[in-house]
Amino acid sequence: EHVRGQLLPFDHPDLYATKYSLAELLEAMGEQDEANVLRQEIIDTYDPPSSSETEKAEEEDKEEEPLGRVVVVEKTVASKS
């Protein structure tokens, strides 16, 4: 968590995922109080994107140009040798 906290902004989704995983690990190790501190930190700082922000991001994804590459995968029969 410390390294990710230095590299990522405080509200980055990967940082929340790391904190959540660490909280789960702490709970499994019997460290309930420490796990709850991390969970509370997640609750206190998490601000999910509004639906309009989500819709805008989806629209931007649709507007991106395709890469122009097509990959064809064909099923082949393996020889018996």
C-alpha positions as a Markdown table, in Angstrom:
| # | Residue | x | y | z |
|---|---|---|---|---|
| 1 | Glu | 0.0 | 0.0 | 0.0 |
| 2 | His | 2.8 | 2.4 | 0.9 |
| 3 | Val | 4.5 | 2.2 | -2.6 |
| 4 | Arg | 1.2 | 2.5 | -4.5 |
| 5 | Gly | 0.2 | 5.4 | -2.2 |
| 6 | Gln | 3.4 | 7.2 | -3.3 |
| 7 | Leu | 2.9 | 6.5 | -7.0 |
| 8 | Leu | -0.8 | 6.9 | -7.4 |
| 9 | Pro | -3.2 | 9.8 | -6.6 |
| 10 | Phe | -5.1 | 9.2 | -3.3 |
| 11 | Asp | -8.3 | 8.5 | -5.2 |
| 12 | His | -7.0 | 6.1 | -7.8 |
| 13 | Pro | -9.1 | 2.9 | -8.2 |
| 14 | Asp | -6.0 | 0.6 | -8.0 |
| 15 | Leu | -5.1 | 2.1 | -4.6 |
| 16 | Tyr | -8.6 | 1.3 | -3.3 |
| 17 | Ala | -8.3 | -2.2 | -4.6 |
| 18 | Thr | -4.9 | -2.6 | -2.9 |
| 19 | Lys | -6.3 | -1.3 | 0.4 |
| 20 | Tyr | -9.3 | -3.6 | 0.2 |
| 21 | Ser | -7.1 | -6.6 | -0.5 |
| 22 | Leu | -4.8 | -5.7 | 2.4 |
| 23 | Ala | -7.8 | -5.3 | 4.7 |
| 24 | Glu | -9.0 | -8.8 | 3.7 |
| 25 | Leu | -5.6 | -10.2 | 4.4 |
| 26 | Leu | -5.3 | -8.5 | 7.8 |
| 27 | Glu | -8.8 | -9.9 | 8.7 |
| 28 | Ala | -7.7 | -13.4 | 7.7 |
| 29 | Met | -4.7 | -13.0 | 9.9 |
| 30 | Gly | -6.9 | -12.1 | 12.9 |
| 31 | Glu | -6.0 | -8.4 | 12.8 |
| 32 | Gln | -9.6 | -7.2 | 12.8 |
| 33 | Asp | -8.9 | -3.7 | 14.1 |
| 34 | Glu | -6.3 | -2.9 | 11.5 |
| 35 | Ala | -8.6 | -4.3 | 8.8 |
| 36 | Asn | -11.4 | -2.0 | 9.9 |
| 37 | Val | -9.1 | 1.0 | 9.9 |
| 38 | Leu | -8.3 | 0.4 | 6.2 |
| 39 | Arg | -12.0 | -0.2 | 5.4 |
| 40 | Gln | -13.0 | 3.0 | 7.1 |
| 41 | Glu | -10.3 | 4.9 | 5.2 |
| 42 | Ile | -11.7 | 3.5 | 2.0 |
| 43 | Ile | -15.2 | 4.6 | 3.0 |
| 44 | Asp | -14.1 | 8.1 | 4.1 |
| 45 | Thr | -12.2 | 8.9 | 0.9 |
| 46 | Tyr | -14.1 | 7.0 | -1.9 |
| 47 | Asp | -16.1 | 9.3 | -4.2 |
| 48 | Pro | -17.6 | 7.3 | -7.1 |
| 49 | Pro | -18.0 | 9.0 | -10.4 |
| 50 | Ser | -21.4 | 10.5 | -11.1 |
| 51 | Ser | -23.5 | 8.9 | -13.8 |
| 52 | Ser | -22.9 | 11.8 | -16.1 |
| 53 | Glu | -19.1 | 11.3 | -15.8 |
| 54 | Thr | -19.6 | 7.6 | -16.5 |
| 55 | Glu | -21.8 | 8.3 | -19.6 |
| 56 | Lys | -19.2 | 10.8 | -20.9 |
| 57 | Ala | -16.4 | 8.3 | -20.6 |
| 58 | Glu | -18.4 | 5.7 | -22.4 |
| 59 | Glu | -19.2 | 8.2 | -25.2 |
| 60 | Glu | -15.5 | 9.0 | -25.5 |
| 61 | Asp | -14.6 | 5.3 | -25.8 |
| 62 | Lys | -17.1 | 4.9 | -28.6 |
| 63 | Glu | -15.7 | 7.9 | -30.5 |
| 64 | Glu | -12.1 | 6.5 | -30.6 |
| 65 | Glu | -10.9 | 5.4 | -33.9 |
| 66 | Pro | -10.5 | 1.6 | -34.4 |
| 67 | Leu | -7.0 | 0.3 | -34.6 |
| 68 | Gly | -7.6 | -1.0 | -38.2 |
| 69 | Arg | -6.2 | -4.4 | -37.4 |
| 70 | Val | -8.1 | -7.7 | -37.8 |
| 71 | Val | -7.0 | -10.9 | -36.2 |
| 72 | Val | -8.3 | -14.1 | -37.6 |
| 73 | Val | -8.0 | -17.2 | -35.5 |
| 74 | Glu | -8.7 | -20.5 | -37.3 |
| 75 | Lys | -9.2 | -23.9 | -35.7 |
| 76 | Thr | -6.7 | -26.4 | -36.8 |
| 77 | Val | -6.6 | -30.2 | -36.4 |
| 78 | Ala | -3.5 | -31.5 | -34.7 |
| 79 | Ser | -1.8 | -34.3 | -36.4 |
| 80 | Lys | -1.6 | -37.7 | -34.6 |
| 81 | Ser | 2.1 | -38.7 | -34.5 |
